[in-house]
Amino acid sequence: MAMMDIPLNSWLLFDHGPRYFHDTEVVTRFPDGSRHRYTYADFGRRAQQLMHALDALALPPGARVATLAWNGYRHLEAYWAVPCTGRVLHTLNVRLSADELAYIVKHADDRVVLVDADLLPLLEQVAERGGLAGVDHVVVLADRVPPGTTLPDTLAYEELIAAQPGTYEPREIDERSPLGLCYTSGTTGRPKGVVYTHRSTMLHALAGSSRAAMSIGPGDAVLPVVPMFHANAWGLPYTATPYGAKQVFFGGPLDQAALVELMADERVTVAAGVPTVWMAVADALAARGGGLPDVRHLLCGGARPARALIDRYRTEFGIPLVQIWGMTETSPLASFAWPKERMRGWDEERLADAVRGMAGLPLPGVQTQIRDADGRPLPWDGASMGELLVRGPWVADAYLGEEGGGQFTEDGWFVTGDIATGSPDGYFVITDRAKDLVKSGGEWISSVDMESAVMAMDAVTEAAVVAVPDERWSERPLVCVVLRDGASVTLDEVRAHLERSGFARWQLPDRIELVDAVPRTGTGKFDKKALRARFAS
């Protein structure tokens, strides 16, 4: 006797939503304030029309279909239509520079790009850099192609799917075949591709819905503030759809007052975003003079939220702000800071010390270790500090085009690059980073790449980049510069040079400091710890 051998592929998840929750809503707010509203039945029909349209474009199995888009209902349709036809969904981060995007599109070998109309200028810049040389079609996520675009072979999404049938015969798809592709933000060197499989995505979705994770079910209204172009919006589209939760999308750049209004109007129960988002939302809530009574909890990841922010949501608004931890390489959900049953009687001060500030408890299926510099496991005693390693069925075992590498151990673990301490209760906290990266608004900025670019300036002999605290973005890059004799440089000049060097605007530093010399460690490396201590305030 045995269990049925049903492949764990995207059809098991996709088919469930429209079939059993056909009247549940999907709501999208556009940047102009208008809202689009339809049901899961509409979503299912249109997604299957897109499946036929992809077939009509003669894309082979396994072909990469990229999206350059904000959160919204058309993006959701692509999330499901692409993998359900045996192709691979590749979400492009709109915050990256055109140079980085050109590299990523070529490295991924994307064949089609689905793009929001307002992001066409960015895609045109990618094309100017040769990034679309292998792309056969550009599909604008709109009723029609806007006039004036310089991109060839451009189609309109609505025209593409309009004549297609609304039902599609499910495909037999190997559960270990690729479903999606996301790139890291290029923390050191070039961005690296992480490939998700149908199996890993389904297991991640099942775990992500649980009470130990996001706690999502049919009675919820879910809003991913985290972008759909970043780590699959933390898996929320793949979790909310099969469980029949109402999905609410805020399209375009953040407007915290409008976001709060949308959450209130649509009675959102669960939302997810980075600390900078929740800081802005807290101010908007205070200005509004009222809370969000339907919200059960807010999920906060991408960076460690300040204790004051967690306390503010609890005391001012009565909303739990739950810290989570994960990476692109972990699909990304790996741990959640929920209290245990025996902690139910604890006061908030004690909970805050023991739980709220932690990265959380690993989800079932995710194994963790903290190792010392020699690779030996350390005890979870609340004091021993080492590098965090993880493994599990939704954790990457290599990067696209690479076999193993320095971040994957011979005994099957992924080396996260985070320094952590584990408590006897099973919680762990990220205490530092192994490399001197800047994490701004939930996105990484490479200090090494920025240093190299600044030192290319004629006026500069040395430059060191460190992260300094920022109330809005959590961290921002500070550039410490040693000038050549008689030379001068301004912040505006540094920013302009970096932008010409390929850095995105959001990555540019807000501050420079002129120093006589960059302090060094005993091994001759830049002593960034000393710089942070000097300039952190």
C-alpha positions as CSV (number, residue, x, y, z in Angstrom):
1,M,0.0,0.0,0.0
2,A,1.2,3.5,-0.8
3,M,0.1,7.0,-1.4
4,M,-0.9,8.4,-4.8
5,D,2.1,9.8,-6.6
6,I,0.8,13.2,-7.7
7,P,3.4,15.6,-9.0
8,L,3.8,18.7,-6.8
9,N,3.6,21.2,-9.6
10,S,1.9,24.6,-10.0
11,W,-1.3,23.1,-11.4
12,L,-2.2,21.7,-7.9
13,L,-2.1,25.2,-6.5
14,F,-3.5,27.2,-9.4
15,D,-6.5,25.1,-10.1
16,H,-7.7,25.2,-6.4
17,G,-8.2,28.9,-6.2
18,P,-10.6,29.6,-9.1
19,R,-12.4,26.3,-8.6
20,Y,-13.3,26.7,-4.9
21,F,-13.0,30.5,-4.4
22,H,-14.4,31.7,-7.7
23,D,-16.2,34.7,-6.0
24,T,-13.2,35.9,-4.0
25,E,-11.8,39.3,-5.1
26,V,-8.5,40.4,-6.5
27,V,-8.1,44.2,-6.2
28,T,-5.4,46.4,-7.7
29,R,-4.8,50.1,-7.0
30,F,-3.0,51.9,-9.7
31,P,-0.7,54.9,-9.3
32,D,-3.4,57.3,-10.4
33,G,-5.6,56.2,-7.5
34,S,-8.1,54.1,-9.6
35,R,-8.8,50.5,-8.7
36,H,-9.4,47.4,-10.8
37,R,-11.5,44.7,-9.2
38,Y,-12.4,41.2,-10.4
39,T,-12.9,37.7,-9.0
40,Y,-10.9,34.6,-8.9
41,A,-13.1,33.2,-11.7
42,D,-12.0,36.1,-13.9
43,F,-8.4,35.7,-12.8
44,G,-8.4,31.9,-13.6
45,R,-9.9,32.5,-17.1
46,R,-7.5,35.3,-18.0
47,A,-4.5,33.4,-16.7
48,Q,-5.5,30.4,-19.0
49,Q,-5.9,32.8,-21.9
50,L,-2.3,33.9,-21.3
51,M,-1.2,30.3,-21.2
52,H,-2.6,29.9,-24.8
53,A,-1.0,33.2,-25.8
54,L,2.4,32.0,-24.6
55,D,2.0,28.8,-26.7
56,A,1.0,31.0,-29.7
57,L,4.4,32.8,-29.3
58,A,6.0,29.4,-30.0
59,L,8.1,29.5,-26.8
60,P,9.8,26.2,-26.1
61,P,9.4,24.4,-22.7
62,G,11.7,25.9,-20.1
63,A,11.9,29.3,-21.9
64,R,12.3,32.2,-19.5
65,V,9.6,34.8,-19.5
66,A,10.6,38.0,-17.7
67,T,8.4,40.5,-16.0
68,L,9.4,44.2,-15.4
69,A,6.3,45.2,-13.5
70,W,4.7,46.6,-10.3
71,N,2.3,44.6,-8.1
72,G,-1.0,44.0,-9.9
73,Y,-3.5,41.6,-11.3
74,R,-1.8,41.2,-14.7
75,H,1.4,40.4,-12.9
76,L,-0.5,37.8,-10.8
77,E,-1.8,36.2,-14.0
78,A,1.8,35.9,-15.3
79,Y,2.9,34.4,-12.0
80,W,0.7,31.4,-12.7
81,A,0.4,31.2,-16.5
82,V,4.1,31.1,-17.2
83,P,5.0,28.1,-14.9
84,C,1.7,26.2,-15.7
85,T,2.8,26.0,-19.3
86,G,6.2,24.6,-18.3
87,R,8.1,27.9,-18.8
88,V,10.0,29.8,-16.2
89,L,8.9,33.1,-14.7
90,H,11.8,35.6,-14.2
91,T,10.9,38.7,-12.2
92,L,13.2,41.7,-12.9
93,N,13.8,44.2,-10.1
94,V,12.7,47.6,-11.3
95,R,15.1,49.2,-8.8
96,L,18.2,48.0,-10.5
97,S,20.1,50.1,-13.0
98,A,19.8,49.6,-16.7
99,D,23.3,48.1,-16.8
100,E,22.5,45.5,-14.1
101,L,19.2,44.6,-15.8
102,A,20.9,44.3,-19.2
103,Y,23.4,41.8,-17.7
104,I,20.6,39.9,-15.9
105,V,18.3,39.6,-18.9
106,K,21.2,38.3,-21.0
107,H,22.5,35.9,-18.3
108,A,19.0,34.5,-17.8
109,D,18.5,34.1,-21.6
110,D,15.0,35.7,-21.4
111,R,12.9,35.2,-24.5
112,V,9.9,37.4,-23.6
113,V,9.6,40.5,-21.4
114,L,6.2,41.6,-19.9
115,V,6.5,45.2,-18.9
116,D,4.3,47.9,-17.3
117,A,3.8,50.9,-19.6
118,D,5.4,53.3,-17.2
119,L,8.6,51.2,-17.1
120,L,9.0,51.2,-20.9
121,P,11.7,53.9,-20.7
122,L,13.8,51.8,-18.3
123,L,13.4,48.8,-20.7
124,E,14.5,51.0,-23.6
125,Q,17.7,51.9,-21.7
126,V,18.2,48.1,-21.2
127,A,17.8,47.7,-25.0
128,E,20.4,50.4,-25.6
129,R,22.9,48.4,-23.6
130,G,22.3,45.3,-25.7
131,G,20.3,43.6,-23.0
132,L,17.4,42.6,-25.2
133,A,19.4,41.0,-28.0
134,G,18.0,37.6,-27.2
135,V,14.5,38.7,-26.5
136,D,11.9,37.8,-29.2
137,H,8.9,39.8,-27.9
138,V,8.1,42.6,-25.5
139,V,4.6,42.6,-24.1
140,V,3.2,45.8,-22.6
141,L,0.9,45.1,-19.7
142,A,-1.8,47.4,-21.1
143,D,-4.8,47.6,-23.5
144,R,-2.5,48.9,-26.2
145,V,1.1,49.7,-26.9
146,P,1.9,53.4,-26.0
147,P,3.0,55.5,-29.0
148,G,6.6,56.4,-29.3
149,T,8.3,53.4,-27.9
150,T,11.6,52.5,-29.6
151,L,11.3,48.8,-28.8
152,P,10.7,46.4,-31.7
153,D,8.4,43.4,-31.7
154,T,6.2,45.0,-29.1
155,L,2.7,43.6,-28.3
156,A,-0.2,44.7,-26.1
157,Y,-1.1,42.3,-23.3
158,E,-4.9,42.7,-23.7
159,E,-4.7,42.3,-27.5
160,L,-2.5,39.2,-27.1
161,I,-4.9,37.3,-24.8
162,A,-8.2,38.6,-26.1
163,A,-8.9,35.9,-28.7
164,Q,-7.6,33.0,-26.7
165,P,-9.7,30.4,-25.0
166,G,-10.4,30.7,-21.3
167,T,-9.7,27.1,-20.4
168,Y,-6.4,25.2,-20.8
169,E,-5.7,21.5,-20.4
170,P,-3.3,21.0,-17.5
171,R,0.2,19.9,-18.4
172,E,2.1,17.1,-17.0
173,I,5.1,18.9,-15.4
174,D,7.9,17.3,-13.5
175,E,7.8,18.7,-10.0
176,R,11.6,19.2,-10.0
177,S,11.6,21.3,-13.2
178,P,12.2,25.0,-12.9
179,L,9.2,27.3,-12.1
180,G,10.7,30.7,-11.3
181,L,13.9,32.6,-11.4
182,C,15.0,35.5,-9.1
183,Y,18.4,37.2,-9.0
184,T,20.1,38.4,-5.9
185,S,20.9,42.1,-5.7
186,G,24.6,41.7,-6.5
187,T,25.9,41.9,-3.0
188,T,29.4,41.1,-4.2
189,G,30.1,41.3,-7.9
190,R,27.4,40.5,-10.4
191,P,23.8,39.5,-9.4
192,K,23.3,35.7,-9.2
193,G,20.3,33.7,-10.3
194,V,18.3,31.5,-8.0
195,V,16.1,28.9,-9.6
196,Y,12.9,27.8,-7.9
197,T,11.3,24.5,-8.8
198,H,7.6,23.5,-8.9
199,R,8.2,21.2,-5.9
200,S,10.1,23.8,-3.8
201,T,7.4,26.5,-4.5
202,M,4.5,24.2,-3.5
203,L,6.2,23.2,-0.3
204,H,7.1,26.8,0.4
205,A,3.5,27.8,-0.1
206,L,2.2,25.2,2.2
207,A,4.6,26.1,4.9
208,G,4.1,29.8,4.3
209,S,0.3,29.6,5.0
210,S,0.7,27.9,8.3
211,R,0.2,29.5,11.7
212,A,4.0,29.2,12.3
213,A,4.5,31.4,9.3
214,M,2.2,34.0,7.6
215,S,-1.1,32.4,9.0
216,I,-3.2,32.9,5.8
217,G,-6.5,31.2,5.0
218,P,-9.8,31.7,3.1
219,G,-11.0,34.4,5.5
220,D,-8.1,36.7,4.9
221,A,-7.4,39.7,2.7
222,V,-3.7,39.8,1.9
223,L,-1.6,42.8,0.7
224,P,2.0,42.2,-0.3
225,V,3.7,45.6,0.0
226,V,6.9,43.8,-0.7
227,P,7.2,43.9,-4.5
228,M,6.3,41.0,-6.8
229,F,9.7,41.7,-8.5
230,H,11.6,40.9,-5.2
231,A,11.9,37.3,-4.1
232,N,8.4,36.5,-5.4
233,A,6.8,38.9,-3.0
234,W,7.9,36.5,-0.3
235,G,5.7,33.8,-1.9
236,L,2.5,35.6,-1.1
237,P,0.9,35.2,-4.6
238,Y,1.6,31.4,-4.5
239,T,0.3,31.1,-0.9
240,A,-2.8,33.3,-1.1
241,T,-4.2,32.0,-4.4
242,P,-4.7,28.3,-3.5
243,Y,-6.0,29.2,0.0
244,G,-8.6,31.5,-1.4
245,A,-7.5,34.7,0.4
246,K,-8.6,38.0,-1.1
247,Q,-5.5,39.6,-2.8
248,V,-5.0,43.4,-2.7
249,F,-2.2,45.0,-4.7
250,F,-0.7,48.5,-4.4
251,G,0.8,49.2,-7.8
252,G,3.6,51.7,-8.3
253,P,5.9,53.5,-5.9
254,L,4.9,53.7,-2.3
255,D,2.5,56.4,-1.1
256,Q,2.0,55.6,2.6
257,A,-1.3,57.6,3.0
258,A,-2.8,55.9,-0.1
259,L,-1.6,52.5,1.1
260,V,-3.2,53.0,4.5
261,E,-6.5,54.1,2.8
262,L,-6.4,51.0,0.6
263,M,-5.7,48.7,3.6
264,A,-8.7,50.2,5.4
265,D,-11.1,50.2,2.5
266,E,-10.3,46.6,1.5
267,R,-10.3,45.3,5.1
268,V,-6.8,43.9,4.8
269,T,-5.9,41.3,7.5
270,V,-2.3,40.5,6.7
271,A,0.3,42.6,4.9
272,A,4.0,42.2,4.4
273,G,6.8,44.7,3.8
274,V,10.2,46.0,4.9
275,P,10.9,48.1,7.9
276,T,11.0,51.4,5.9
277,V,7.5,50.7,4.7
278,W,6.1,50.2,8.2
279,M,7.9,53.2,9.5
280,A,6.2,55.4,6.8
281,V,2.8,53.6,7.4
282,A,3.1,54.3,11.2
283,D,3.4,58.0,10.5
284,A,0.5,57.9,8.1
285,L,-1.7,56.0,10.6
286,A,-0.8,58.6,13.3
287,A,-1.8,61.5,10.9
288,R,-5.0,59.7,10.0
289,G,-5.9,59.5,13.7
290,G,-7.1,55.9,13.5
291,G,-5.8,52.4,13.3
292,L,-6.6,49.4,11.0
293,P,-9.0,47.3,13.0
294,D,-9.1,44.4,10.4
295,V,-5.4,43.9,10.5
296,R,-4.4,40.8,12.5
297,H,-0.6,41.1,12.0
298,L,2.0,42.8,9.8
299,L,5.0,40.9,8.6
300,C,8.3,42.7,8.6
301,G,11.4,41.4,6.8
302,G,14.3,42.4,4.6
303,A,16.1,44.0,7.6
304,R,15.8,43.9,11.3
305,P,13.1,46.2,12.5
306,A,13.9,48.6,15.4
307,R,12.5,47.7,18.8
308,A,10.9,51.1,18.9
309,L,8.9,50.4,15.7
310,I,7.6,47.1,17.0
311,D,6.6,48.8,20.3
312,R,4.9,51.7,18.4
313,Y,2.6,49.4,16.5
314,R,1.7,47.5,19.6
315,T,1.1,50.5,21.8
316,E,-0.4,53.1,19.4
317,F,-2.2,50.9,16.9
318,G,-2.7,47.5,18.6
319,I,-1.1,45.6,15.7
320,P,1.5,42.9,16.1
321,L,4.6,43.6,13.9
322,V,6.1,40.1,13.4
323,Q,9.7,39.9,12.3
324,I,10.6,37.3,9.7
325,W,13.9,36.3,8.1
326,G,14.8,34.8,4.8
327,M,16.8,35.4,1.6
328,T,16.3,35.0,-2.2
329,E,18.1,31.7,-1.8
330,T,15.5,30.5,0.8
331,S,12.5,31.2,-1.5
332,P,12.6,33.4,0.8
333,L,10.6,32.4,4.0
334,A,12.8,30.7,6.6
335,S,11.8,31.9,10.1
336,F,9.1,33.8,12.0
337,A,9.3,35.4,15.4
338,W,6.1,34.1,16.9
339,P,5.8,33.5,20.7
340,K,5.4,29.9,21.9
341,E,2.4,28.7,23.8
342,R,4.1,28.8,27.2
343,M,4.7,32.5,26.6
344,R,1.0,33.4,26.5
345,G,1.1,34.9,30.0
346,W,4.2,37.0,29.5
347,D,4.1,40.7,29.5
348,E,5.1,42.6,26.4
349,E,8.4,43.8,27.8
350,R,9.5,40.2,28.4
351,L,8.1,39.1,25.0
352,A,10.0,41.9,23.3
353,D,13.3,40.8,24.9
354,A,12.8,37.1,24.2
355,V,10.9,37.0,20.8
356,R,10.1,40.3,19.1
357,G,13.6,41.3,18.3
358,M,14.6,37.9,17.0
359,A,14.8,36.7,13.4
360,G,12.5,33.9,14.6
361,L,12.0,30.2,14.8
362,P,12.9,28.2,11.7
363,L,9.9,26.9,9.8
364,P,9.5,23.1,9.7
365,G,11.5,21.9,6.8
366,V,14.2,24.5,7.3
367,Q,17.3,23.3,9.2
368,T,19.7,25.8,10.6
369,Q,23.2,25.7,12.1
370,I,25.5,28.4,13.5
371,R,29.1,27.6,12.8
372,D,32.4,29.0,14.0
373,A,35.2,30.1,11.7
374,D,36.5,26.5,11.5
375,G,33.1,25.2,10.4
376,R,32.2,23.6,13.7
377,P,28.6,23.9,14.9
378,L,28.1,26.2,17.9
379,P,25.7,25.8,20.8
380,W,22.5,27.8,20.9
381,D,23.3,29.3,24.2
382,G,22.3,32.9,23.6
383,A,26.0,34.0,23.5
384,S,28.0,32.0,20.9
385,M,28.2,33.9,17.7
386,G,28.9,32.5,14.3
387,E,27.9,32.2,10.7
388,L,24.3,31.1,9.9
389,L,23.9,28.2,7.6
390,V,20.6,26.7,6.3
391,R,19.3,23.9,4.3
392,G,15.9,22.6,3.3
393,P,13.6,21.6,0.4
394,W,13.1,25.3,-0.7
395,V,16.7,26.4,-0.2
396,A,19.0,26.8,-3.2
397,D,21.9,24.3,-3.7
398,A,23.6,26.4,-6.4
399,Y,23.3,29.5,-8.5
400,L,22.2,29.6,-12.1
401,G,25.1,28.6,-14.3
402,E,27.3,27.7,-11.3
403,E,28.0,24.4,-9.7
404,G,28.2,24.8,-5.9
405,G,30.6,27.6,-5.0
406,G,31.8,29.3,-1.8
407,Q,28.3,29.7,-0.4
408,F,27.4,26.0,-0.6
409,T,29.2,23.6,1.6
410,E,30.3,20.0,0.7
411,D,27.9,18.6,3.3
412,G,24.9,20.3,1.7
413,W,24.4,23.6,3.6
414,F,23.9,27.2,2.3
415,V,26.2,29.8,3.9
416,T,24.0,32.8,4.4
417,G,26.7,35.4,5.0
418,D,24.8,36.5,8.2
419,I,26.3,36.3,11.6
420,A,23.9,35.0,14.2
421,T,23.4,33.9,17.8
422,G,20.9,31.2,18.7
423,S,19.0,31.1,22.0
424,P,18.2,27.9,24.1
425,D,14.5,28.6,23.2
426,G,15.3,27.9,19.5
427,Y,15.1,31.5,18.3
428,F,18.0,33.1,16.6
429,V,19.0,36.7,16.0
430,I,21.1,38.2,13.2
431,T,23.8,40.1,15.0
432,D,26.0,41.3,12.1
433,R,26.9,40.5,8.5
434,A,29.9,38.6,7.4
435,K,30.6,41.1,4.7
436,D,30.3,44.9,4.8
437,L,27.2,45.3,2.8
438,V,24.6,48.1,3.0
439,K,21.0,47.1,3.2
440,S,18.8,50.1,2.3
441,G,15.0,49.7,2.2
442,G,15.4,45.9,2.1
443,E,17.8,46.0,-0.9
444,W,21.5,45.3,-0.8
445,I,24.1,47.8,-2.0
446,S,27.7,46.5,-2.6
447,S,30.2,48.6,-0.7
448,V,33.1,47.0,-2.7
449,D,31.6,47.9,-6.1
450,M,30.9,51.5,-4.9
451,E,34.4,51.9,-3.5
452,S,35.9,50.7,-6.8
453,A,33.8,53.2,-8.7
454,V,34.6,56.2,-6.5
455,M,38.3,55.4,-6.5
456,A,38.1,55.7,-10.3
457,M,37.6,59.5,-9.9
458,D,40.6,61.6,-10.6
459,A,40.4,63.5,-7.4
460,V,40.3,60.4,-5.2
461,T,43.1,58.1,-3.9
462,E,41.1,56.0,-1.5
463,A,37.5,55.4,-0.7
464,A,35.7,53.2,1.8
465,V,32.0,52.7,2.0
466,V,30.2,51.8,5.2
467,A,26.6,51.4,6.3
468,V,25.2,54.1,8.7
469,P,21.8,54.0,10.3
470,D,18.9,55.8,8.7
471,E,15.5,56.4,10.2
472,R,13.7,55.8,6.9
473,W,15.7,53.3,5.0
474,S,17.3,51.4,7.9
475,E,20.8,51.9,6.4
476,R,22.4,54.2,3.8
477,P,25.9,54.2,2.3
478,L,28.4,56.6,3.6
479,V,31.5,57.2,1.4
480,C,34.8,58.1,3.2
481,V,37.1,59.7,0.7
482,V,40.9,60.4,0.7
483,L,41.6,63.1,-1.8
484,R,44.7,63.7,-3.9
485,D,46.8,66.7,-2.9
486,G,45.1,69.9,-4.0
487,A,42.0,68.1,-5.2
488,S,38.4,68.6,-4.1
489,V,35.1,66.7,-4.5
490,T,31.5,67.2,-3.6
491,L,28.7,64.9,-2.8
492,D,26.9,65.8,-6.0
493,E,30.0,65.0,-8.1
494,V,30.3,61.6,-6.4
495,R,26.6,60.8,-7.0
496,A,26.8,61.9,-10.6
497,H,29.9,59.7,-11.2
498,L,28.3,56.7,-9.5
499,E,25.2,57.1,-11.6
500,R,27.3,57.2,-14.8
501,S,29.0,54.1,-13.5
502,G,25.8,52.2,-13.5
503,F,24.4,52.6,-10.0
504,A,20.7,53.1,-9.6
505,R,19.5,56.4,-8.1
506,W,18.3,54.7,-4.9
507,Q,21.8,53.3,-4.3
508,L,23.5,56.6,-4.4
509,P,25.0,57.9,-1.1
510,D,23.5,60.7,0.8
511,R,26.7,61.7,2.6
512,I,30.5,61.7,2.1
513,E,33.2,62.4,4.6
514,L,36.7,63.6,3.8
515,V,39.3,61.7,5.8
516,D,43.1,61.9,5.9
517,A,43.5,58.2,5.7
518,V,41.3,55.1,5.7
519,P,42.1,53.1,8.9
520,R,43.3,49.6,8.4
521,T,43.3,46.3,10.3
522,G,46.3,44.3,11.2
523,T,46.1,42.5,7.9
524,G,46.0,45.7,5.8
525,K,42.3,45.7,5.1
526,F,40.1,48.7,5.5
527,D,38.9,48.8,9.1
528,K,35.2,49.6,8.5
529,K,34.3,48.9,12.1
530,A,36.3,51.9,13.1
531,L,34.7,54.0,10.4
532,R,31.2,53.0,11.5
533,A,32.1,53.8,15.1
534,R,33.3,57.2,14.0
535,F,30.5,58.2,11.7
536,A,27.4,56.2,12.8
537,S,25.9,59.1,14.6
